[in-house]
Amino acid sequence: MNTAEATRDIDRDAFKRAAAEAALELVTQDMVVGLGTGSTAAFAIELLARRHRQGLRFVGIPTSERTAAQAAAAGIPLTSFAEHRQIDLTIDGADEVERGTLNLIKGLGGALLREKIVATASNRLAIIVDGTKLVDQLGTRTSVPVEVVAFGLEATRESLEVLGASVHLRMSSADQPFVTDGGNRILDCNFDRISDPARLEERIRHIVGVVESGLFIGRADPVFVADAAGVHRLDSARAHRGSPPILVIMGVSGSGKSTVAQELAARLGWLFEEGDTLHPEINIAKMHAGIPLTDADRQPWLESVAAWIDAQRAKKQPGIITCSALKRAYRQFIIGDRPQVRLVYLRGGLDLMAEHVAGRQGHFMPASLLRSQIETLEEPDPSEDPLTIDAGQPPNQIAEEIIRRLCVATVIRGAPPPR
């Protein structure tokens, strides 16, 4: 390495550290923090360890064995998904950040699967990069890592080539195939400039043998970029919301939508509407009889829900409405381009929902329809920016978490929420 290259590396390390220091301002007491993998994330772990020694209480969930070892050696207390299903904030690096969308390519460090699991479970994913990682279009400088199972790797590789990629098996320094923490292999796929990253991610995901890809779509917010001019914060378009807020509490029957909404309404003093009461009588009769509703049955109901939301918007008043909103098409109809509306998804499995349904009284929807609801459910994806909450918690705790994550106290005072 010549002197000029060494100087550039020193400068980039300084930029990475500066970006990490900016991101650490988001960490507050008693958080669960996702710990990223790679050279940039390593600076964040080093700085977090210093903050911990100074008295900041938090626990970390690492995205790789390498990160776990670094964090433990630095004295950061670690936890796992067995203790915490939800992560408050993850701080990680990226290999490319697309300007405007903040879509990412990650995984050159070999930890993309665990990184995506942690990112998906995080309320916020803060990305830290130096200025060289910003691109106008993903794929400009970096291949897309794809983690695959070893068995049938050749067939999986061929399927990726059909998508237009030039594919190379990643090798380790020992001239052997690189093995991930999960025991899988990585195929580095060069697609050149990617015009539709979301579509490409979906197509890769559908290939048998693929475990996960390094395309992170609609997940980053915010991104801290450091260069010679300083540290810049890039916020996702999702951060810019209308006010006052209107919450749509969604989930299958038995998720506790009404109970949680009533708890929120009592604490916030906002108007609450039970969405089920907006069903036409014919829908209620069908559900009483154990007959699942069709899309045509639900359309008048969705129109009534949308009308209620628009009435609150016209009055410039906050509000809370329950709506199962099982399909993405339903959510697009009632939310659409209404910036004030925020989706809150109460998430739980069949056993939990069945237990809740069995314990309630007087509801017109019988327990026999629960399975049909779960089969109909299309879970919200990151592009819908849902607040996803574990429905297994007590309603008062769920309400507290929603209020904390919305920063509602600031909104109530008429100021925009902190970014």
CORTA-V752036 format. One record per backbone hydrogen bond with DSSP energy under -1.0 kcal/mol. CO is the residue of the C=O (numbers start at 0). NH is the residue of the N-H. Records with the same first field share a line. If there is no record, write none. Layout:
CO: NH ; NH
//
This chain:
1: 5
2: 6
3: 7
4: 8
5: 9
6: 10
7: 11
8: 12
9: 13
10: 14
11: 15
12: 16
13: 17
14: 18
15: 19
16: 20
17: 21
18: 22
19: 23
21: 24
22: 25
23: 26
27: 30
30: 58
31: 87 ; 88
32: 60
33: 90
34: 62
37: 41
39: 43
40: 44
41: 45
42: 46
43: 47
44: 48
45: 49
46: 50
47: 51
48: 52
49: 53
50: 55
51: 54
56: 29
58: 32
59: 78
60: 34
63: 67
64: 68
65: 69
66: 70
67: 71
68: 72
69: 73
70: 75
71: 74
76: 59
79: 82 ; 83
86: 122
88: 33
89: 125
90: 35
91: 127
95: 104
96: 134
97: 101
98: 100
102: 97
103: 215
104: 94 ; 95
106: 109
110: 114
111: 115
112: 116
113: 117
114: 118
115: 119
116: 120
118: 121
120: 86
123: 89
124: 220
125: 91
126: 223
128: 225
129: 132
130: 133
132: 96
134: 98
136: 139
137: 193
143: 188
144: 213
145: 186
146: 210 ; 211
147: 184
149: 152
151: 155
152: 156
153: 157
154: 158
155: 159
156: 160
157: 161
159: 164
160: 163
165: 189
167: 187
169: 177
171: 174
175: 171
179: 182
183: 179
184: 147
185: 169
186: 145
187: 167
188: 143
189: 165
195: 199
196: 200
197: 201
198: 202
199: 203
200: 204
201: 205
203: 206
206: 209
208: 148
211: 146
213: 105
215: 103
221: 126
222: 233
223: 128
224: 231
225: 130
226: 229
229: 226
231: 224
233: 222
235: 238
236: 239
244: 318
245: 341
246: 320
247: 343
248: 322
249: 345
251: 254
255: 259
256: 260
257: 261
258: 262
259: 263
260: 264
261: 265
262: 266
263: 267
264: 268
270: 319
272: 321
273: 276
274: 277
275: 278
279: 283
280: 284
281: 285
282: 286
283: 287
284: 288
285: 290
286: 289
293: 297
294: 298
297: 301
298: 302
299: 303
300: 304
301: 305
302: 306
303: 307
304: 308
305: 309
306: 310
307: 311
308: 312
309: 313
310: 314
311: 316
318: 246
319: 272
320: 248
325: 377
326: 330
327: 331
328: 332
329: 333
330: 334
334: 337
336: 338
337: 340
339: 245
341: 247
342: 386
343: 249
344: 388
346: 390
348: 352
349: 353
350: 354
351: 355
352: 356
353: 357
354: 358
356: 359
365: 368
366: 369
368: 372
369: 373
370: 374
371: 375
372: 376
380: 383
381: 384
386: 344
388: 346
389: 392
393: 397
394: 398
395: 399
396: 400
397: 401
398: 402
399: 403
400: 404
401: 405
402: 407
406: 410
407: 411
408: 412
409: 414
410: 413
//
